[in-house]
Amino acid sequence: MDMVFGALPWITGGLLAAAALTFLRQPLEWLLGLFLRTGAGLALLWVLGGVGGLLGIRLGVNLANALVLGLLGAPGFGLLLMMNWVLAL
């Protein structure tokens, strides 16, 4: 009987963890996708930083710009270019 009561917290914790992972599956997948897209946006900004001087494009390589690219994609890139042009940074 002590064996059952000793294992009961582990069984309950395992069931709660399984339930939490089931409910949080979609938000975790969305966050992972955002993380990957933001990383790709950061890489694009880094590449553009080297070549952008020749094209006349100067965008900062930072997390805020990478998040805009990660969330909005190509329209976000256009938004960053327009903001850079309007604010003349």
C-alpha positions as CSV (number, residue, x, y, z in Angstrom):
1,M,0.0,0.0,0.0
2,D,2.9,2.4,0.7
3,M,4.1,1.7,-2.8
4,V,0.9,3.1,-4.3
5,F,0.9,6.2,-2.1
6,G,4.6,6.8,-2.9
7,A,4.0,6.7,-6.6
8,L,0.7,8.7,-6.6
9,P,2.5,12.1,-6.8
10,W,4.6,11.0,-9.7
11,I,1.5,9.6,-11.6
12,T,-0.4,12.8,-10.9
13,G,2.4,15.0,-12.0
14,G,2.9,13.0,-15.2
15,L,-0.8,13.2,-16.0
16,L,-0.8,17.0,-15.4
17,A,2.3,17.4,-17.6
18,A,0.8,15.4,-20.4
19,A,-2.4,17.5,-20.2
20,A,-0.4,20.7,-20.2
21,L,1.5,19.7,-23.2
22,T,-1.7,18.7,-25.0
23,F,-3.3,22.1,-24.3
24,L,-0.1,24.1,-25.1
25,R,0.8,22.3,-28.3
26,Q,-0.4,25.0,-30.7
27,P,1.0,28.0,-28.8
28,L,4.3,26.2,-28.5
29,E,4.4,25.4,-32.2
30,W,3.5,29.1,-33.0
31,L,6.3,30.3,-30.7
32,L,8.8,27.9,-32.3
33,G,7.8,29.1,-35.8
34,L,8.1,32.7,-34.7
35,F,11.6,32.0,-33.3
36,L,12.7,30.3,-36.5
37,R,11.3,33.1,-38.7
38,T,12.9,35.7,-36.5
39,G,16.2,33.9,-36.8
40,A,15.8,33.9,-40.6
41,G,15.0,37.6,-40.5
42,L,18.1,38.3,-38.5
43,A,20.2,36.4,-41.0
44,L,18.7,38.4,-43.8
45,L,19.4,41.6,-42.1
46,W,23.0,40.6,-41.5
47,V,23.5,39.7,-45.2
48,L,21.7,42.9,-46.2
49,G,24.0,44.8,-43.9
50,G,27.0,43.8,-46.0
51,V,25.4,44.3,-49.4
52,G,22.9,47.0,-48.5
53,G,25.5,49.8,-48.8
54,L,25.8,49.1,-52.5
55,L,22.0,49.2,-52.9
56,G,21.5,52.2,-50.7
57,I,19.6,50.2,-48.0
58,R,20.7,50.7,-44.4
59,L,18.7,48.7,-41.9
60,G,19.9,48.0,-38.4
61,V,20.7,44.4,-37.5
62,N,18.7,44.1,-34.2
63,L,16.0,42.0,-32.6
64,A,13.2,44.5,-33.2
65,N,13.8,44.6,-37.0
66,A,14.2,40.8,-37.0
67,L,10.9,40.4,-35.1
68,V,9.1,42.6,-37.6
69,L,10.5,40.4,-40.4
70,G,9.5,37.3,-38.5
71,L,6.0,38.4,-37.9
72,L,5.2,40.1,-41.2
73,G,7.6,38.6,-43.7
74,A,8.1,40.4,-47.0
75,P,5.5,43.2,-46.1
76,G,7.5,43.7,-42.9
77,F,10.6,44.3,-45.0
78,G,8.8,46.9,-47.0
79,L,7.5,48.5,-43.8
80,L,11.1,48.7,-42.5
81,L,12.3,50.3,-45.7
82,M,9.4,52.8,-45.7
83,M,10.1,53.7,-42.1
84,N,13.7,54.1,-42.8
85,W,12.9,56.3,-45.8
86,V,10.3,58.4,-44.0
87,L,12.3,58.9,-40.8
88,A,15.6,59.3,-42.8
89,L,17.6,57.4,-40.3
